[in-house]
Amino acid sequence: MDLARHSASIPFVRTLDARWLGDDASGINMQLPLAPAVRDAQAPDHIDLRAAIALLDYAGGAAVYAATASAATATIELRIDVLDAPAAGADAWVDAAVIAQGCGSALVHGAAASSPRGAPFARLVGRYILGSGPGQAPADAAYAAARDAAVARFASAGAGDASSFDETLGAREVEGDWCLPFADRLVGSVTLPAFHGGAIAAALMTAARAAVPAATPLELASLTVRYLHAARGVATSCRARVVKSGPRAAFVDVDAVQGDRTVAVLHALFG
């Protein structure tokens, strides 16, 4: 698989303006430029942590393509440990590699840093399914032609004039939930179409952060997202509940729901 071409074919990866740097025996490498579409609205000289984590999710899947014979993949479970904030004025550099395979999935380790080979500000441990994924099929000629046609339909999708990652994502609070409207720029699977898993993770993180009492000076320490179903191209509600809240730690669970179907769940620790 031509991974540079594959990355460029995915609307959400284009929206992030992520750059494919290559792959070798150690894994894959990407760069996330400090562009308006990924800026932190509260600190515009920083990349939004959610954008970096969204790219880590994609990078894990790309690592699976690079290291295995799988023609299809999707995130099953995404675990992130936050070690620091993205540095001011810096791009983000992301790497990922397959560590092991078994039980029908690949175990991927990855990291995001504010300089090449720098100390990570976030680490990824993820599980990615082997051999299937949302809207994906064996790489035969018929499927390849259908995917090429779907890619062409989304060729103009991108960040547009967004000035922050908040605007790129477009999530809005509605009666206590956070609603993520469907938009072409957030697509991961062009054939269904469906949201990119990184966009769903970012919306879940938005709801989790908003649920933590404002008077509690806690920062995101870690999160786990479990993907239950493809998040098809309809508005998605993120419903948060604070499981524990104290002066030193808060646990927040968030469900991403489409109609009566839960498509993903997040468990977050703030400390």
N, C-alpha and C positions, 0 to 999 in steps of 0.2 A: 504494500500500500504506500502511495505517495503521501506521507503525513503532512507535508507542507501544503499540498493541494487540499487534503482533507480538512485541515484546520481552516483554510480560507473559505471552504464551502459551507461552514456552519455559521448562521447569522449571529448567534450570541458571541462567538469568538471574534467575529469581525466587529461587533458592537464594542467589545472591550479593547479593540485595536491591538490584540495580542500578536506578538511576533514569534514565528517558529524559528528556533535557532539551530535545531538539528538533533540527531540521536546517535548514540554509539553504544558500546558495551556497558557503559555505566548508567544508561537511561536516556531520557529525553530532556531537552532544555527549551524554555520559552522566556520571553520578556514581555512585561506589561508596562508600557510607557505611561508616564504621569500626564495623561491627556484629560481634557475636561470631562469626558464621559465616565471616568473612574475616580475623579477627585472626591475627597471627603467634603461634604457640604459644610461641616463645622470647622474644618481645617484644610482649606483649599490647596495648601502646599504639600499635602499628604495624599497618597493613594488610599482610598477607602478599603479598610480591611475586608469587607464583604466582597469587593471586586477581586482581591487577591485570592481569597478562599474559593470563589467561583472558578477562577482560572486553575487553581490546584485541582479542583474536581475534574475539569477537562483534561488536564495534564496526566492524571492518573489513567484515564481511558486511553490516551495517546500512548502511554507507556505500555499498556497491554497490547495494542496493535504493533508496537515496535518490537516487542519481545516474544510474541507468541504467533501461532498460525491462525488465531481467531479472526474471522471476518466480521464479527459483530461483538459489541460489548455494551454494558451499562453499569452504572454505579449501583451496588446493593447497599453498601454501608460506607459512610464517610465520617472519619474521626479526625478532628483538628485540635491540636494544642496550640494555644496562643502564647508566645514567649515574650513578645515585645510589640510595640507599635511600628508600622512602616515609617521609615525615616523621612524627614522633611526634605522636599525637593528631589526625591529619588524615585527612579523607576523600581519595579519589582522584578526579580529574576526567580524563575520557578523551575524546579527539576523534579523528576519522578522516575521510579524504576520498579519493575516487578521483582519481588523478593522470593515469592514462592507461588506454586499453583497446587490446587487440590479442592475437592468437594465442588467441582464445577465452576470455580472462581479463581481469580488471581489476587494475591495480596500485594499491595503497592505501598511503598514508602515514598514520600515527597517532602519538599520544603519550599518556602518562599523567603527570599532575603532582599535586602535593599541595595545590594551590590553583588556582582558576580563572585561566587564562592565566599560570600560574606556570612556572618552569623545569621541563622534563620530567625524571622519574627513569627513564623508559623510552621508547624509540621503536620504532615498528612500521614495517616494510616488508613488505607481504604481497601474495600473488597469490591471487585468488579467481576460481573458474570462473564463467562466465556461462551461464545458461540451464539448468543442471542442478545436482543436489545429492542428498544421501542422503535417500531417501524422498520426493523432491520431483518434481512433475510440472507440466505447464502449468496455469495457474490457471483451469481451466474449472470449471463448477458442480459436477461430480462430485468432482473433486479437493478443491475447497473444502469440500464437505460431509464428505468423508472426513477431512480434516485437522481440521475443527471437532470431529468425534466423537473423534478422537485427543487433541486438546487437552483435551476434557472428561474423558477417562480419567485424565489426569495433573494434574487441577485441584488436587489436594491435595498435590502434590509440592513440597517446599521444604526449607529448612535444618533444620527441627526445633529440637532443643535443642543443636545443636553449639556448642561454646565456642571453637573455633579452626578455621582452615582445614584443619588436619590432620584434625580430626574430620569436617568437611564432606566432604573428599575420600575419606577412609576407606581409603587405600592402606596395605598392610601388607607387611613383608618376609617372604618365604617362600622358604627355601632359597637365599638369595642374590639372588633376583629380587624386584621389587616388584609385588604383585598389587593391581589395582584392581577390587574387586567391582562388579558392576552395581547401580545404585540409581536409582530414579525421579528423585531430586533432581539427578542428573548428566546427564539426558537433554537432547540438543540437537534431534534429529529425533524428533518424536512419532509420525510415521507408520511408521517402521521397527519399533521404536524403536532409537535409537543414542545412544552417548555424545556429548556436545558436544565439539567439537574443543578448546575451552579446558580441559575436564576432562582430556582425553588429554594435552595439553601440560603441565598441572600434574603429572600422574603421571610423565611422562617427566622433568621437572625434578627431581622427588623422587628418582628413581632415580639421576640424574646427580650430584646433590649428595651422596648417600650413597656414591657410588663414589669420590669424591675422598678421598685419605688424610686422616684427621682431623688428622694432625700438620702438614699443609700449609695455611697460613693464606691460602687463596685464596677469592675471591668470584666469583660468576657475572658474566661480562663481556658475553657475547653467546650467542645460541642461534639455531638454525634448525630448524624442524620441517617435515618433508615428509609430507603426508597421502596415503597410498597407496590406502586403501579406507575405506569407512564402518566405524566401530568399533561393530558391532552390540551388542545388549544382553546380552552375556555377559562373564564375568570376563576381564580383560586383564592379561597379564604384561608387565612392563617389565624388559628385560634389558640391563644396562649393561656396557660395557667401557672401561677407561681406555686410550686410544690413546697418550697421552703424559702423563707426570707429572714435574714438576720444581719447583724452588723458586719459579719466576716464572710458570709457566703449566702448565695441565693441559687436555688435550682429552679429552672423554668422548663416546662414541657410545652411544645407547640405542635399542633396538627395542621397539615396542609390538606384542605378538603375541597373536592369538586362535587357539588351536589351531595349525595349520600355516601360518597366514596372517599376514604382517606388515602391520599396518594403518597404522603411522606410524613414522618414524625421526627421531631428534633428534641434532644435533651441537652440543655445548656447549663454550664456552671459559671457563675459570676463570683469573683472573689477579690 
